[in-house]
Amino acid sequence: MSVKLFNYLFRKNKTAAPAPVQTESEPVTIKSSLAENARYLDQTLFHTDDLVKLSLTYQNQALLLCYLDPMCDEVKISRFILTPLAESEEQNLADVLTAPRVYAQTSLDEAADTLLRGQAVLFKEGSTECYSITVNAEVKRTTEEPQNEKTVRGPHEGFVENMTVNLHLIRKLIKNRHLVIRRYTLGKESRTEVAVAYLSHVAKPELIQEIDRRLRTIAGANILSTDLMEEYIEDKTISPFPQLLTTERPDRAAANLLEGRAVLLSSGSPSAFVMPVTFFTFYQSPDDYYSRTLSGSFIRFIRLLSFVIAITLPAFYIAVITYHYEVIPAELLFQIKGSVEMVPYPPLLEAMFMELTLELLREAGIRLPGPIGQTIGIVGGLVIGDAVVRVGLVSYPMIIVVALTAISSFVVPSHEMSASVRLLRFAVMIPAALLGFIGIMFSLIFILIHLCKLESFGTPYLTPAAPFRLKGWKDTLFRFPMWKIDKLVYTAKPNAKKNTGDSRELQENDTQFE
């Protein structure tokens, strides 16, 4: 039974079969009658009340202007459509319209999709084509520093819910002709716009093809933003470890593009997905690169050490108190003994009780308004911690262990990895209560095997540790000086100038794929 469970949890994902191609009906062409076109749009949009239909006349020709009221800017409609039609004497209707983007269409289905994207459609009596006019209403917030990825140094600019603005922020940082943007429309009902950005001369072609295949496979899924897309495109959904890096910082997205990764953005989401990633990517922060080498390396090492502490410290305490109390110095043992003897149940239940209480306080602090949430976290922790010790439900050492564990889990720059660490903590505590140090070792070996088998879009999750790649260690446990780092994601070598040796002479490297 255990062997079957092991094989199920750690089996290698098979390549998903491509989604079946759906046969679509022939597109409905635009009619020469304005009444028929208006009737078809009404039926296609189910007689929605916010569909505006204006009858116009231009040089004795009947026109029909259609748009969805909440999606279009009336000032732009007046400026780019109504005013030119009233004042211009041009014969060609397309030359009259002064909008930034005007293009012809011959399908009523395309015209309906155009309306849903916030554009206006202009029909002419007797013509079998219409004009799509960009008059979108722009409802967006200004760029500000991301709440989840604050830095001490560096840019304080973050993504917003407008995908066009986000792509502008990336192009502003990378003014490179090789920067390619591929657009997709996902969801049969939601019609969510998605974009994939990558550098064509750096990113591995196999990576881009795999991303394209996975996005086309889920083209029919109703996805409103990238935040809901992760489980659809990641390699192993049941793994506790995230396989896509979520970022709200344009500078971090741009840096990953320069390393050969791809960035996935969508409308309606202020975050982007970076792929492929490794385990060590989640413990890197922009502050590592904006700080000096020694300070950045020290902080990164502390973060990686916090991963071990957050997973093993409660389990280590349980194992020591239950089986291996001889490892505690005699002086410390006598101090702990009095507090531990007051607790009426095993250390496992004691640790579970405190960890679950901490998770409840954390969730309460997140859901409540800002000032109240902070008060709940501080006051709740102090009051509950003092009360449970006085009553004898928890020992003083357990309070210290839980506090250090919580701090270690919050050090992780990635929210997704922090949630995984908190989950794995419970998984390691149970074997520690049953087998002591041996149980902890079995748990860590189990986790290590899983990490070795895990991949992110074809990239081994533990790269450069497994498989071992010496060059990758320049930016893993520690950060080497920037002029010594060969900025390289483990998919492609960029065709860029790099510095080598103390002389810091620039050398040209040809584009070379591994």
N, C-alpha and C positions, 0 to 999 in steps of 0.2 A: 504493500500500500504506500509506504513512504517513498519507495523508488518511483512509483507511478506519479506521485505528487511532485517529486523532484524533477522528473522529466517534463511534467506539464508546465511547471513554473519557469524552467530554464531552457525550454526547447527553443531552437532558433526559428525566428519567424520565416515562414515561407513567403516568397514573393506573391503579393496579392494579385489575383487575376484582374485584368482591366474590366471596368464596368461595361455591361452590355450597351451597345450603341442603340439609342432609341430612334426609331424612324419617325420623323416629323412630317406633318402635312405640308403641302406646297404653300409657300407664302402667298398671302392675298395681295394682289397688286392694287395700286391706287386707281380709283375710278375717275372718270372725267366729270362726274356729277358731284357737286359739293354736298348735296343732301345724302347721297349714298355713303360718302366718306364719313360724314358726321354720324350717320346712323351706325356704321360699323364701329367707330370709336366708342360710342355710347354702349353698344352691346359688349365690346371687349372689356371695357372698364366697369361693366355692370351698373350703368346709369348713376355713377357717382356724382354727388352734388357739387364737388369742387372742380369739375371739368368746366372750364370757361370756353365758350364758342362765340367769337365775335365776327359778325358779317361786315366786310370792308369792301371798298371799291377803289380800284386804281386804274386810271385811264380807261374808264368804261368797262373794266373787267371785274367780275365778282370774285372776291377772295374770302377765305375762311381761316381765321386765326384760332388755334386751339392751344390751351395750356392748362396745367393744374395750378389752381390758385395758390396753395401754400408753398409750392415748389419754385415759383418764379417771382422775380422782382418787378413790380409794376413800373418802377422808375426806368429800368432797363427796357421794358416793353415799349414805353412811350418814347424813349430816346433812340432806340435802335430799330424800331419797327413802325410805330404809328406816325411819328413826326417825319421820318424820311418818306413814307408813303404819301403824306399830305403835301410835302414841299418839293419833292424831286420830280424831274421831267425825263428821267432816263427811261428807255424803252425796255431794257432787260430788267426783270424783277430782281434777279440776284444781285445786280449792281446797286440797287436802291438800298438794300438792307445793309446797315453799317455795324452790325454786331461783330465781335471778334471772330466768331466761327459760324459760318453759314455753309451748309452742304446739302446736296439734293438726295432724296430718297425715292424709291419706287415701290416700296412695300408698306402696306398699312400696319402690319405687325411690327415692323421696324419703327414706324411712326408712334405706335402705342408705347413701345419700349423707350423711345426718346422722351415722351411725355413723363414717364415714370422717373426718368433721370433729371427732371427739372428743366427741360428745354421746351421751347415753343415750336409749333408746327404750323406752317402756312401753306394752305391749298389754293389752287387757282382753277376757276371754272374752265372745263375743257382740256385740262392738262392731266397727264397720268403720272406726274411726279410732284413732290412737295419739297419744301425747304425746312430743314431743321435749324433752329436759331438758338444760340446759347444766351439765355437770359436768366441763369440760375440765381436764386436767392441765396446769398452767402450768410449762413448763420454759423459763426465760429468764434471760439475764444482765442485770446492772445496766447502766444507761447510763453510758458513760465517753467520754473524749475520743477522737475518731477518730484512728487512727494515721496516716492518709494526708492529713489536713487539720488539722493542728495550728495554733493561732493563739496569739499572745502575749497579746492582750486579747480580751474577749468571752466568751461561754458556752463551757464545756468539756463539752458534752453531745453525744452522738452517737446515731445510729440503732442499733437492735439487730435481731435476726432475727425479732422478733415484730411483725407489721404493725399489730396493735392498739395496741401501745405507741408505735410510730412515729406513728400518726395522733393519738394522745393528745398527743405532744410538739408536733405542728404546731398542734393546736387550743389547746394551752396558750399558744402564742405569738400566735395569731390568734383572738381571741374575737369573731368576726364572724358574723352570721347569714347572710351571703352565701357563706360557705365551704361548698362542696358536695363530698361524697365519693360517687363512683360506683364500685361494686364489680363485678368480673368474675371468672369462673372459666374459666381457660385450660387446655387440655390434656385430651384425651379420656381419657388414662391417668393423668396426674399430678394433674389437678384442682387446679391452683395458684390460690390466691386473689390477685387483683390489685386495686388501688384507684387511682383517678385523683382528685386533689384540685385544685380551682380555685376562684377567686372569681367567682361568676356575674355580678357587675356590672362586672367588670374584664376578664376573659378574653374574647377574641373568640369569638362563637358558632361561626364557621367552624372555628376551631382545635379546639374541643371535639368538633364533629361529625367532623372528620378523625381525631382520636385514637380516637373510638368506632369509626369505620369500620375503621381498621387493626387494632384489637384484635379486632374481630369477625371480620376476615379470617383471623387466625391462631388463632382459638379452638380449632382442632383440633390445633395444634402442642403437643408435650409440652415445656413450659418449666417449669423448676423454680424460677427466680427471675428478677428483672429483669436480672441480669447476663447472662443468656443470651437476652434479648429484644431487644437493641439491633439486631442485624442483621435482625430480622424487621420492624421498624417504621421504620427510618431511611429517608431518601429515596434515597440512593445508596450501596449497600453497598461498591462497589469503590473508593470514594474513600478516600484515606489520612487524611482529616480527620474527626474525630468530629462527629456531628450531634446528639448528645444529651449533656447535661452530667450526669456522675455526681457525686453528693454524698452524704456521710455525716453532714452537719451539719443539724439541724432549723432553725437560724437562717438558714442559706443557702437552704434550701427555702422557708421562710416569706417571706423577702425576695423571692424570685422569684415567689411567688404574688401578692404585693402589686403586682408589676410587670406582671401580666397573663399570666404563664406558667402552665403546668400541671405538676403533679408526679405521677410514676408510682411507686407502691410495690408491693411484693409480699411475701408471707410467705416466710420463709427467707432473706431478704437484708437486710443492714444498710445498704444504699445505696438511693438514689432517683434517678430520671431526671428532669431538668428539660427542658422543651421549650416553645416553640422556643428555639434559641440562635443566637448569632452567633460569629464568629471571636474577637471581643474578649472575649466572656464567659469564655473559657477562661483569659484572662490577668488576670482579676479575682479578688481574694481577700477574705475577710471582714476581714482586717487592714487593707485599704484604707479601710474605712469606720469601723473602730474606732480608727484612728490619725487624727492631725490632717491637715488638707487637704494641706499642703505635703509632709509626709513620705509620706503615702499616694500622692500623685501621683508623687513621685520614684521610689518603689519600683515602681509600675505601669509607668512609662516604662522603667525598667531591665528589667523582664520583657519588654516588647515589643521592646526592643533586643536582648535575648538570643535572641529568635526569629530575627532576621536573622543574628546571630553564629553561632548553632548550625547554620544551614543553609549559610551562605556561607563561613565562615572556612577550613575545609579546602580547599574548591574554590578560594578566592582564593589560598591558599598554593601549590596545585598550578599554577594559571595563572601566578603570578609566577615560580616557579622554572623552569617549562618554557618560557614564551614572553616574559614581560614583566619580566625581571629589571632592566630599566632604571628601573623605578619605585622600586627600593630605593636609599636613599642610599648613596654610595660607601663610607663608613666601615662601615656595617652590612653591606654586601655582602661586604666582605673578611672580616668575622667569620663570616658564614654559609657562605662558600665552602669553607673548610676542612672543616667538618662535613658539608656536602652531598656533597662529592667522594668521601667514604668510602663512601657508600651505592651498592651495585652495581646497583640497578634504578631505574626511573622513580619520580617522586614519587607517581603514582597508586597503584602497588603498595605503596609505603611507607605512604601514608595508609590504604589499605584494611587493611593488616596491623595497624596500630595501632588503628584503629577497631573491627575485629573482635575484637582482643585485649581492648579495653576492654569490649565487649559481653559477652564470655565471663566476665570478672571480675565484671561487674555481675550476671549471671545466677547465678554461683556464690555471690555474697554474699547474694542473695535466697533461694536454696534452702536454704542452710545455716542452722543455728540462729543466733540473734542475735549473741552474742559472737564465735562462730567466723566468721560472715559478715563482720563488721566487720574482723576480723583479716585475712581473705583479701583484702578490698578494699584495705586499706592496705599490708600487707606484699607482696602480689602486685604491686600497682602500683609500689612502690618497687624491688623486686627485678627485675621484668621490665623496667621502664623503664631502670634502670641497666645491666642486662646487654645489652640490645639496642643501646644506644648504644656500649658498650665494644667489642662485637663488630663494629660497623659496619653493622648491619642497619637502623638508624634514626638520623636526625640529631637533634641537640639542638633545633633549631627545630620539628621535627615533634612532639616531646614537648610543647613549650609549646602548640602549636596544638591538639593533641588534648586536653590538659588544659583549656584555655579553652573548647573546644567542649563537653566533657562538663559542665563547670560551667554553661554557658549552657543546656544542655538540661535540667538538673535544676532550674533556676529556675522552670520552668513549674508553676503550682499544680495543673494537671490531669495525671493520669498518662496518660490517653488521648492528649492533645495532645503530651505529651513523647515518647511512642512514635512518633507521626507525624513529629515533628521529626527524630528519630534515623533514621527510614526515608528521609525526603527528603534528608538529608545525603548519602547514597550516590548518590541520583539526580542531584544537582548536581555531584558530583565527576567523573563520567565525561565530561559535555560540557566541563567545564573543562579536562580533560586533552587533549581533542581539538581544541578551538577557543579555549581561553584565556578572556579576558574576554567575548568574544562568546558562547561557550558558556554562561557563567554568566548572561548577560542573556537568552539564549533560554530557559534553564531557569526563571528567575524569571518571565518573561512567560508561559510555559506554566502555571506554578503559579497566577499571578494570574488568567489566563483561567478556569482550573478553579474558583477560589474565587468568581469573579463569577457563574458558572453554578450554583454549589451553593446549595441551599436547605435549610432545616430547618423542616418543617411549614408551608411557604408563606412563610417569612421569608427574605429574601436573606441569605446567609451573611456578606457584608461590610458589612451595615448597621451604622452610618450612613455609611460611606464610599461604598458603591455599592449601592443608590442613595443619593445624598448627602442627609442630613437634619441640618440645623444643630443642632437641639435635642439630638440624640443625642450630640454631641461633648462635652457637659457631663460625661459619665461614660464616656469612651472612652480616649483617650490619657492624659488627666489627669482627676483627680476634683475637680470644683468643690465649694465648701462645701455641706454637706448641705441648708441652707435655700435654695440656689439650684438644686439638682438637681430637675428635673421627672422623678421616678421613673417611667419609661415604657419598657416593652418595646415593640417595634415592631409591635404588633398592636392594642393598645387603650389609650386614655387613661383612667386611673382617675378615679373620682369622688371625689377626695380634696382636702384642703386643701393648698395649696402656698405657699411663700414667694417673693416676687419683690421685687427691689430692695433697697437698703440699709435701708429702713424696716422690712423684714420683715413687712409687713402681710399677714394671711391673706386669701386670696381663694377663693371657692367656684368650682369648675369643674364643669360638667355633664359627665356621662358622654358621651364622644364617640369614635366609632370612626373610624379613618382609612380 
